[in-house]
Amino acid sequence: MRALLRSPLLHFVSLGTLVYGAQAVTQAPPGDPRTDREIEIEASVLAELDRRFAETMGRGPSPEERDRMIAAEVEEEILFREAVARGLLERDGGVQTRLIQKMLFLEGEATLDDAPSLLARAVELDLHREDVVVRRILVQKMRLLGGRLGDDQAVTPAEIEERYAGERDRLRAPDRITFSQVFVSRDRPGIPRDRARTVLETLVRTEASAADGPAQGDPFPLGHHLTGRSRHDLDRTFGPRFGEGVFAAAEAQDGWTGPIESAYGYHLVRVDGIEAGAVPPLDLVADRLRLEIEEERRQANLEALISDLRTRYRVRAPSAADPAAPRSEQETG
């Protein structure tokens, strides 16, 4: 602790906070987030958004998708400006340290003793606007601040009970099935589905048991007897809709049935039993429900804040339908 207190970095970050805070109060330069209420999305920014979208989706965005990207860009810019305007930069030691480190790199002869002036110059140079990490930190802090719950928003036991009563189906644990399987690989000679049907005929004719059945098929590395698997478990292991096929087989008939196609090949199954899922007691899910309600309220608070903030800004952006068209003012405050 003593070493930390003697740390020059701690000293200059603390001093820098005081100096920058004083400057922030006394100065209002052009582009100051407290006075600059116009946001302009340059065509180059829109082109970069289009490029990222195309890289991810393999195609260009539709006008509606471009509108959503512009809205997200505007929202982030508003949250960033509000974070700066509300002094979050001055209260974040990590952000200040990053900016000072950048200035130390830019001004080779500077030392930590110059930390306060370095921090002030970093802000003058708009490094806090250009640094992606700093922007993300400040935007995230603003999101957390905007979603903060008020004293009158605490979740009550009655609200938890109401949520529990209204969402019993969602809370119900999934049904789980236990079954044996015979696997028919796609890698063996012949048409695999036809081979599977032939094997099924043998299993049914000989009334093969769950223990003897797998010997009629091919080896399967994940096992021939699976216990207590949900639909989701089966889909995750065997591929989409495999779980649906196994549960449907249980309803269709007793004994061996199939074939059911998976990502590996074809499966003949014999269901040994299904354990119906149950709704857990309230006390086991009360914390989960409380957290869900709290998160919903945080999100609502944040959306309300953003909606309010957007009315205070004028946004100028290229036409989403035609980026080359002249800029239009999309919102006015």
NORFEN-V371562 format. One record per helix or strand of 2 or more residues. SS is the DSSP state (hx for helix, st for strand). FROM is the first residue (numbers start at 1). LEN is the number of residues. If there is no record, write none. Layout:
# NORFEN-V371562
SS,FROM,LEN
SS,FROM,LEN
This chain:
# NORFEN-V371562
hx,2,5
hx,8,19
st,38,4
hx,43,15
hx,63,23
hx,93,14
hx,112,13
hx,127,4
hx,132,15
hx,151,3
hx,157,10
hx,168,4
st,176,10
hx,192,15
hx,210,7
st,225,5
hx,231,8
hx,242,11
st,256,6
st,265,11
hx,282,29
st,314,4
st,328,4
